[in-house]
Amino acid sequence: MGALLGACAPIPRPAVLNELDHVRAGAAAAESRRHAPGAFARAEKLRREALAAFDQGDGAGAQILGEHAIAAHAHAHALSRVARAEAAEAGAKAQGADREASLSALEAEQARVAAEIEALDMRTKVARDAQPVVPSGKADPARERARLAAARSLALQARLLCGAARLLIAPEQPGTIAPAQPGTAATQAQSGTAAAVAQPGTAAAVAQPGTAAAVAQPGTAAAAAQPGTAAAQARPDTAPRDAALVTQLEEATAAIKKLDARLAEAGGPARAAPTPIDQASRARAGCLAVLTAARRAATPVSRAPGVGDALLADLSAAGTWSPVRDDRGIVVTLRGLFAGGTLTRAGEARLRDLARVSAAHPAFPVAVVVHSDRDLGEREASAWAARADAVVRALRPTQGATAGAAPQGPPIAPFLAGAAAPVVDPTGGERARNARVEVVFVTPETL
């Protein structure tokens, strides 16, 4: 009877099932359910199969399936840890990207503030070190003649600096002639003669001493890139950026007009008025201030100065240009381009080489300044203006143009400087060196 009762006793529950219940109720299983639901579901399936085997009296099968279920839970826990680590990594990367963006913004702000501090320091230093300007009084005739030559040179420099500023601020708006005083070459030109003013189809106005010329006229080759042309499209910032800059430029231009009137009086036969040397210095400083302001407005605060270094390096590497840098930008001086009034083949070749350099740096507007070796009369003025026109045509790109569209290239404006800026003694044996062409690549941003 006892043996019969022992044979009918229930099969004891395997210990592995109890262990499986303990594993399933732990925190690891809860984590697996959240981060690795597929692996957790497989472990649960094995657990149910183990319980079913036990209910059917298969103790050995229940033991094996229970151990498989425990191993599956361990695998699910490992996968959940991997998933959690990947999520943490993604979060860390996103946080790192946010931190880098914040750092970049802070660096840009720091650069802007540093630039403002540097500018304020410079203004403070200038204000501290500035000394009152003592007006120049009446001098002896020899000194007055020297002052007159210097004032004419300063007036030309002012005109060229304002011309460079106009190329940066509004190159599609050609300059206008200032009213000249009666009796000057500019007045005669406005009356229908050839001196001082470029007629339609010519290159430039003449910057004669004491006149207000030297700015390209509408409809001439001097006009810069017109709105909608490829040159203007190449520089999207060519439209007037700021009304204050335009106003400042017009004020500086008005100062040049007043200076021209004073120079005409001082250089007249009677020489009744003293030479306006101080006014000439102020006019030049005003135009330089406009050019500097235009460059600052176009220079991103996060970019270091020196935008012209690459162009200067390209020109210097050629070994044939001897470029120099002045307040306008990078200057290449050319001599011997003409035989009479016609460009030589060698001159055309040199200008084509420069045109390729210019096309490679379309952000730099180009000013063509033609200097003569003597004061120009009315007839000579138009001939020298034609030379400037020929240089402008040679510098304009001829490739890449399509029908009805202007070829790609930077704005180009010519200026006829006359004999106001000699480099050697105008009365000496080498005065022919004063006849030259300056091709000025106007630096568009802070030097």
HUFENKA-V73393 format. One record per residue. N is the residue number from 0. RES is the residue in one letter. PHI is phi in degrees with one decimal (999 if undefined). OMEGA is omega in radians with two decimals (NA if undefined). D_LAST is the distance of its C-alpha to the last C-alpha in Angstrom with 1 decimal. Layout:
N&RES&PHI&OMEGA&D_LAST / N&RES&PHI&OMEGA&D_LAST
This chain:
0&M&999&3.12&113.9 / 1&G&-63.7&3.13&111.2 / 2&A&-63.9&3.13&110.0 / 3&L&-66.1&3.12&109.8 / 4&L&-66.7&3.11&107.8 / 5&G&-65.4&3.13&105.4 / 6&A&-68.6&-3.12&104.8 / 7&C&-92.2&-3.12&103.9 / 8&A&-66.7&-3.14&101.3 / 9&P&-67.7&3.10&97.7 / 10&I&-72.3&-3.14&95.1 / 11&P&-64.8&-3.14&92.9 / 12&R&-68.3&3.14&89.2 / 13&P&-61.6&-3.14&87.1 / 14&A&-62.6&-3.10&84.9 / 15&V&-65.3&3.11&81.9 / 16&L&-70.6&3.07&82.1 / 17&N&-63.9&3.10&82.0 / 18&E&-64.1&3.13&79.0 / 19&L&-64.2&3.09&77.4 / 20&D&-62.7&3.14&78.0 / 21&H&-65.9&3.13&76.4 / 22&V&-64.5&-3.09&73.3 / 23&R&-65.2&-3.11&73.0 / 24&A&-86.9&-3.07&73.2 / 25&G&-80.8&-3.14&70.5 / 26&A&-68.2&-3.14&66.8 / 27&A&-63.2&3.13&65.7 / 28&A&-66.1&3.10&67.6 / 29&A&-62.9&3.10&66.0 / 30&E&-66.5&3.11&62.5 / 31&S&-64.1&3.13&63.5 / 32&R&-58.8&-3.07&64.7 / 33&R&-82.8&-3.00&61.3 / 34&H&-102.0&3.14&58.9 / 35&A&-137.9&-3.04&61.1 / 36&P&-63.1&3.13&63.7 / 37&G&-66.1&3.12&64.7 / 38&A&-66.0&3.11&65.6 / 39&F&-64.7&3.13&67.4 / 40&A&-63.9&3.11&69.4 / 41&R&-65.6&3.11&70.6 / 42&A&-63.5&3.11&71.7 / 43&E&-65.7&3.11&73.6 / 44&K&-62.9&3.11&75.3 / 45&L&-64.6&3.11&76.6 / 46&R&-63.3&3.13&77.8 / 47&R&-64.7&3.11&79.8 / 48&E&-65.5&3.10&81.3 / 49&A&-64.5&3.12&82.4 / 50&L&-65.1&3.12&84.1 / 51&A&-64.9&3.11&85.8 / 52&A&-64.6&3.11&87.1 / 53&F&-64.9&3.13&88.4 / 54&D&-62.6&3.14&90.1 / 55&Q&-87.2&3.09&91.8 / 56&G&84.7&3.13&93.1 / 57&D&-92.6&-3.10&90.8 / 58&G&-65.8&-3.13&89.9 / 59&A&-65.1&3.12&88.5 / 60&G&-63.2&3.11&86.3 / 61&A&-62.4&3.12&85.2 / 62&Q&-60.8&-3.10&84.3 / 63&I&-66.6&-3.12&82.2 / 64&L&-65.6&3.09&80.4 / 65&G&-63.8&3.11&79.7 / 66&E&-64.5&3.08&78.1 / 67&H&-62.8&3.14&76.0 / 68&A&-65.7&3.10&75.0 / 69&I&-62.3&3.11&74.0 / 70&A&-63.3&3.12&71.8 / 71&A&-65.7&3.08&70.3 / 72&H&-64.9&3.10&69.4 / 73&A&-63.9&3.11&67.7 / 74&H&-65.1&3.11&65.8 / 75&A&-62.2&3.12&64.7 / 76&H&-64.6&3.11&63.6 / 77&A&-63.6&3.11&61.5 / 78&L&-64.2&3.12&59.9 / 79&S&-65.5&3.09&59.2 / 80&R&-66.2&3.09&57.4 / 81&V&-63.3&-3.14&55.2 / 82&A&-62.8&3.12&54.5 / 83&R&-64.9&3.12&53.7 / 84&A&-65.3&3.12&51.3 / 85&E&-65.0&3.10&49.5 / 86&A&-63.9&3.11&49.2 / 87&A&-64.4&3.12&47.8 / 88&E&-64.3&3.13&45.3 / 89&A&-62.1&3.10&44.1 / 90&G&-63.7&3.13&43.8 / 91&A&-65.0&3.11&41.9 / 92&K&-64.1&3.12&39.4 / 93&A&-63.1&3.11&39.0 / 94&Q&-64.9&3.11&38.5 / 95&G&-63.8&3.11&36.0 / 96&A&-63.8&3.09&34.0 / 97&D&-62.8&3.14&34.1 / 98&R&-64.8&3.13&33.0 / 99&E&-64.8&3.10&30.0 / 100&A&-63.6&3.10&28.9 / 101&S&-63.4&3.13&29.3 / 102&L&-64.5&3.12&27.4 / 103&S&-62.5&3.11&24.4 / 104&A&-63.6&3.12&24.6 / 105&L&-65.2&3.12&24.8 / 106&E&-64.9&3.10&21.8 / 107&A&-63.5&3.10&19.7 / 108&E&-63.8&3.11&21.1 / 109&Q&-63.0&3.12&20.5 / 110&A&-63.7&3.13&16.8 / 111&R&-64.4&3.14&16.7 / 112&V&-64.3&3.12&18.9 / 113&A&-62.6&3.11&17.0 / 114&A&-64.9&3.10&13.8 / 115&E&-64.7&3.12&16.2 / 116&I&-62.9&3.14&17.8 / 117&E&-63.0&3.12&14.8 / 118&A&-65.1&3.11&14.0 / 119&L&-65.3&3.09&17.7 / 120&D&-60.9&3.14&18.0 / 121&M&-64.4&3.12&15.5 / 122&R&-63.8&3.12&17.4 / 123&T&-62.5&3.14&20.6 / 124&K&-64.5&3.13&19.7 / 125&V&-63.5&3.14&18.8 / 126&A&-64.6&-3.13&22.0 / 127&R&-70.0&-3.06&24.0 / 128&D&-88.7&-3.09&23.1 / 129&A&-66.4&3.08&23.1 / 130&Q&-118.6&-3.12&26.2 / 131&P&-60.5&3.14&28.0 / 132&V&-80.6&3.12&27.3 / 133&V&-86.9&-3.13&30.6 / 134&P&-58.0&3.11&31.4 / 135&S&-77.8&-3.13&32.1 / 136&G&-89.1&3.12&35.8 / 137&K&-64.7&-3.11&38.0 / 138&A&-125.7&3.12&37.9 / 139&D&-69.1&-3.05&40.2 / 140&P&-56.3&-3.13&40.1 / 141&A&-64.3&3.13&38.3 / 142&R&-69.0&3.10&35.4 / 143&E&-62.8&3.10&35.4 / 144&R&-64.1&3.10&35.0 / 145&A&-65.0&3.11&32.0 / 146&R&-64.4&-3.13&30.5 / 147&L&-63.3&3.10&31.1 / 148&A&-63.1&3.12&29.3 / 149&A&-66.1&-3.14&26.3 / 150&A&-65.1&3.09&26.4 / 151&R&-64.8&3.10&26.6 / 152&S&-64.9&3.10&23.6 / 153&L&-64.5&3.10&21.6 / 154&A&-63.4&3.09&23.0 / 155&L&-63.4&3.12&21.8 / 156&Q&-60.3&3.11&18.3 / 157&A&-60.3&-3.12&18.5 / 158&R&-63.9&-3.14&20.0 / 159&L&-70.2&3.10&17.4 / 160&L&-66.5&3.09&14.5 / 161&C&-66.3&3.06&16.7 / 162&G&-63.2&3.08&17.5 / 163&A&-64.0&3.11&14.0 / 164&A&-63.7&3.13&13.9 / 165&R&-65.7&3.09&17.2 / 166&L&-62.8&3.14&16.3 / 167&L&-82.4&-3.03&13.9 / 168&I&-82.2&-3.08&16.5 / 169&A&-151.9&-3.09&19.7 / 170&P&-67.1&-3.13&19.8 / 171&E&-83.0&3.13&23.5 / 172&Q&-108.6&-3.13&24.4 / 173&P&-63.0&-3.13&24.8 / 174&G&-69.4&3.14&24.6 / 175&T&-121.8&-3.13&27.8 / 176&I&-77.7&3.04&29.4 / 177&A&-80.9&3.09&29.9 / 178&P&-61.2&3.13&33.6 / 179&A&-98.4&-3.12&34.3 / 180&Q&-79.6&3.13&37.0 / 181&P&-58.4&3.08&40.4 / 182&G&93.1&3.14&40.9 / 183&T&-86.8&-3.13&37.3 / 184&A&-63.9&-3.13&36.4 / 185&A&-64.7&3.12&34.6 / 186&T&-63.9&3.11&37.8 / 187&Q&-61.7&3.14&39.8 / 188&A&-64.7&3.13&37.5 / 189&Q&-70.1&3.12&38.0 / 190&S&-87.2&3.07&41.7 / 191&G&119.4&3.09&41.7 / 192&T&-88.2&-3.02&40.7 / 193&A&-88.9&-3.00&38.0 / 194&A&-75.9&2.91&35.9 / 195&A&75.3&-3.06&32.5 / 196&V&-113.5&3.09&32.5 / 197&A&-75.4&3.09&32.0 / 198&Q&-78.7&3.11&35.1 / 199&P&-52.9&-3.12&35.3 / 200&G&96.6&3.08&34.7 / 201&T&-100.7&-2.94&32.6 / 202&A&-92.4&-2.92&28.9 / 203&A&-156.8&2.96&27.6 / 204&A&-88.2&-3.03&28.5 / 205&V&-94.7&3.10&28.8 / 206&A&-91.5&3.13&26.8 / 207&Q&-75.0&3.09&29.8 / 208&P&-56.6&3.10&29.9 / 209&G&88.3&3.10&31.0 / 210&T&-112.9&-3.08&30.6 / 211&A&-108.6&-3.05&28.4 / 212&A&-77.5&3.10&28.0 / 213&A&91.2&3.05&25.1 / 214&V&-120.0&-3.08&24.5 / 215&A&-64.4&-3.11&25.8 / 216&Q&-97.2&3.10&29.1 / 217&P&-60.3&3.08&30.4 / 218&G&84.9&3.13&32.2 / 219&T&-101.0&3.08&30.6 / 220&A&-65.8&-3.13&28.6 / 221&A&-72.0&-3.07&25.7 / 222&A&-58.9&3.13&25.6 / 223&A&-79.0&-3.09&22.7 / 224&A&-55.6&-3.14&23.6 / 225&Q&-78.4&3.13&26.5 / 226&P&-57.0&3.12&27.0 / 227&G&91.2&3.11&28.5 / 228&T&-77.6&-3.12&27.4 / 229&A&-63.4&-3.13&25.9 / 230&A&-66.2&3.13&22.6 / 231&A&-67.4&3.14&22.4 / 232&Q&-68.2&-3.14&23.7 / 233&A&-69.2&3.14&21.0 / 234&R&-125.4&-3.04&18.5 / 235&P&-64.8&-3.11&20.4 / 236&D&-94.9&-3.05&18.0 / 237&T&-76.2&3.10&18.7 / 238&A&-64.8&3.13&21.3 / 239&P&-52.8&-3.05&20.7 / 240&R&-76.8&-2.94&19.2 / 241&D&-149.8&3.13&20.4 / 242&A&-62.2&3.12&23.1 / 243&A&-64.6&3.11&21.4 / 244&L&-65.3&3.14&18.4 / 245&V&-62.9&3.12&21.0 / 246&T&-62.5&3.13&23.0 / 247&Q&-62.1&3.12&20.3 / 248&L&-66.1&3.14&19.5 / 249&E&-66.0&3.09&23.3 / 250&E&-64.8&3.11&23.7 / 251&A&-65.7&3.10&21.2 / 252&T&-65.7&3.09&23.0 / 253&A&-63.6&3.10&26.3 / 254&A&-63.7&3.09&25.3 / 255&I&-66.0&3.12&24.7 / 256&K&-61.4&3.10&28.2 / 257&K&-63.8&3.11&29.8 / 258&L&-62.7&3.13&28.2 / 259&D&-60.7&3.12&29.6 / 260&A&-64.0&3.11&33.0 / 261&R&-66.0&3.12&32.9 / 262&L&-65.2&3.11&31.9 / 263&A&-63.7&3.10&34.8 / 264&E&-67.2&-3.09&37.2 / 265&A&-68.6&-3.11&36.0 / 266&G&-94.6&3.14&36.2 / 267&G&-71.4&-3.12&39.5 / 268&P&-59.4&-3.10&42.8 / 269&A&-78.3&-3.08&43.9 / 270&R&48.6&-3.07&40.6 / 271&A&-75.1&-3.06&41.8 / 272&A&-105.9&3.07&38.5 / 273&P&-68.1&-3.13&36.3 / 274&T&-67.4&-3.12&32.9 / 275&P&-80.6&-3.09&30.3 / 276&I&-65.6&3.12&27.8 / 277&D&-67.9&3.11&26.7 / 278&Q&-63.7&3.10&26.4 / 279&A&-65.0&3.11&24.3 / 280&S&-63.6&3.14&21.9 / 281&R&-67.5&3.12&21.8 / 282&A&-63.6&3.10&21.3 / 283&R&-63.5&3.13&18.2 / 284&A&-62.9&3.12&16.8 / 285&G&-64.9&3.12&17.8 / 286&C&-68.5&3.09&16.1 / 287&L&-64.8&3.11&12.8 / 288&A&-64.2&3.10&13.4 / 289&V&-63.9&-3.14&14.2 / 290&L&-62.4&3.12&11.1 / 291&T&-64.8&3.13&9.0 / 292&A&-64.1&3.11&11.8 / 293&A&-63.8&3.12&11.8 / 294&R&-67.6&3.13&8.3 / 295&R&-62.5&3.14&9.4 / 296&A&-65.4&-3.10&12.6 / 297&A&-96.2&-3.06&11.6 / 298&T&-97.5&3.05&9.7 / 299&P&-61.4&-3.08&12.6 / 300&V&-66.6&-3.10&13.2 / 301&S&-86.7&-3.11&14.5 / 302&R&-105.4&-3.14&11.6 / 303&A&-71.8&3.08&9.4 / 304&P&-63.9&3.09&5.6 / 305&G&108.7&-3.10&5.2 / 306&V&-65.2&-3.13&6.8 / 307&G&-83.2&-3.07&7.0 / 308&D&-64.0&-3.12&8.8 / 309&A&-64.9&3.11&12.0 / 310&L&-64.9&3.12&12.3 / 311&L&-61.5&3.12&11.8 / 312&A&-65.9&3.12&14.4 / 313&D&-62.6&-3.13&16.7 / 314&L&-68.2&-3.14&16.9 / 315&S&-68.6&-3.10&17.4 / 316&A&-65.5&3.14&20.0 / 317&A&-65.7&3.09&22.1 / 318&G&77.7&-3.09&22.8 / 319&T&-123.6&-3.00&23.6 / 320&W&-102.4&-3.07&20.5 / 321&S&53.3&-3.11&19.0 / 322&P&-71.4&3.04&15.5 / 323&V&-130.3&-3.13&13.3 / 324&R&-117.2&3.03&9.8 / 325&D&-133.5&-3.06&9.9 / 326&D&-62.6&-3.12&8.8 / 327&R&-79.5&-3.08&9.8 / 328&G&156.2&-3.10&8.1 / 329&I&-109.8&-2.98&10.4 / 330&V&-115.2&3.01&13.9 / 331&V&-115.7&-3.11&17.2 / 332&T&-100.7&-3.10&20.2 / 333&L&-122.4&3.08&23.6 / 334&R&-131.3&3.08&27.1 / 335&G&69.9&3.13&30.6 / 336&L&-77.5&-2.98&29.9 / 337&F&-117.6&2.91&32.9 / 338&A&-114.0&-2.95&36.6 / 339&G&72.0&3.10&37.7 / 340&G&-107.0&-3.05&36.1 / 341&T&-115.7&3.06&35.9 / 342&L&-64.7&3.04&33.3 / 343&T&-77.6&3.10&34.6 / 344&R&-62.8&3.11&34.9 / 345&A&-64.3&3.10&32.6 / 346&G&-64.5&3.10&30.0 / 347&E&-61.6&3.14&30.4 / 348&A&-64.5&3.13&29.9 / 349&R&-65.2&3.13&26.7 / 350&L&-68.1&3.07&25.4 / 351&R&-64.0&3.09&26.6 / 352&D&-61.8&3.11&24.7 / 353&L&-66.0&3.12&21.5 / 354&A&-62.4&3.10&22.5 / 355&R&-66.2&3.08&22.9 / 356&V&-63.1&3.14&19.3 / 357&S&-63.0&3.14&18.2 / 358&A&-64.9&3.11&20.5 / 359&A&-76.7&3.13&19.2 / 360&H&-130.8&-3.01&15.7 / 361&P&-68.5&3.13&17.0 / 362&A&-75.2&-3.09&13.9 / 363&F&-98.3&2.99&12.6 / 364&P&-62.6&-3.06&14.8 / 365&V&-119.3&3.01&16.3 / 366&A&-111.5&3.11&17.3 / 367&V&-102.9&-3.09&20.3 / 368&V&-111.9&-3.12&21.0 / 369&V&-104.1&3.12&24.5 / 370&H&-105.1&3.08&25.6 / 371&S&-105.7&3.14&29.3 / 372&D&-96.8&3.12&31.2 / 373&R&-160.0&3.06&33.4 / 374&D&-64.0&-3.02&33.8 / 375&L&-97.6&2.98&34.6 / 376&G&-82.4&-3.06&37.9 / 377&E&-64.7&-3.11&38.6 / 378&R&-70.9&-3.13&39.7 / 379&E&-65.7&-3.09&37.0 / 380&A&-59.4&-3.12&34.3 / 381&S&-67.8&3.11&35.4 / 382&A&-67.1&3.11&35.5 / 383&W&-70.7&3.05&32.0 / 384&A&-63.4&3.09&30.9 / 385&A&-65.3&3.06&32.7 / 386&R&-63.0&3.11&30.7 / 387&A&-59.8&3.12&27.4 / 388&D&-61.9&3.14&29.2 / 389&A&-65.8&3.11&30.1 / 390&V&-65.0&3.13&26.6 / 391&V&-61.3&3.14&25.4 / 392&R&-63.0&-3.13&28.4 / 393&A&-68.5&-3.12&27.8 / 394&L&-84.8&-3.14&24.3 / 395&R&-74.2&3.14&25.4 / 396&P&-65.9&3.14&26.4 / 397&T&-111.4&-3.10&30.2 / 398&Q&-109.3&3.11&30.8 / 399&G&90.2&3.13&30.8 / 400&A&-84.4&3.07&32.0 / 401&T&-117.8&-3.12&35.2 / 402&A&-60.2&3.11&37.7 / 403&G&79.1&-3.13&36.6 / 404&A&-129.5&3.12&33.0 / 405&A&-77.5&3.10&29.9 / 406&P&-68.0&-3.14&28.4 / 407&Q&-66.6&3.09&25.2 / 408&G&163.2&3.13&22.0 / 409&P&-76.5&3.05&19.0 / 410&P&-63.0&3.12&19.7 / 411&I&-129.8&3.11&20.4 / 412&A&-132.2&3.13&21.1 / 413&P&-94.7&3.08&22.7 / 414&F&-138.9&3.08&22.9 / 415&L&-101.6&-2.98&25.7 / 416&A&-90.3&-3.08&24.7 / 417&G&67.2&-3.10&28.1 / 418&A&-107.6&-3.05&28.6 / 419&A&-77.2&-3.08&26.5 / 420&A&-133.3&3.13&23.9 / 421&P&-71.5&3.08&26.1 / 422&V&-105.8&3.03&24.9 / 423&V&-133.0&-3.11&28.5 / 424&D&-57.6&-3.11&31.6 / 425&P&-64.0&3.14&32.6 / 426&T&-102.9&-3.08&36.2 / 427&G&-86.9&-3.10&36.1 / 428&G&-73.9&-3.12&37.3 / 429&E&-106.1&-3.07&33.9 / 430&R&-62.8&3.12&32.7 / 431&A&-61.4&3.10&32.5 / 432&R&-67.1&3.11&29.2 / 433&N&-70.3&3.07&27.8 / 434&A&-79.9&-3.03&28.5 / 435&R&-158.0&3.06&25.5 / 436&V&-121.8&3.05&23.3 / 437&E&-102.8&3.01&19.5 / 438&V&-102.2&-3.01&18.0 / 439&V&-106.9&3.01&14.5 / 440&F&-88.5&-3.04&12.5 / 441&V&-71.3&-3.12&10.5 / 442&T&-68.4&-3.01&7.2 / 443&P&-82.7&-3.09&8.5 / 444&E&-127.2&-3.09&6.3 / 445&T&-58.2&-3.11&3.8 / 446&L&-66.9&NA&0.0
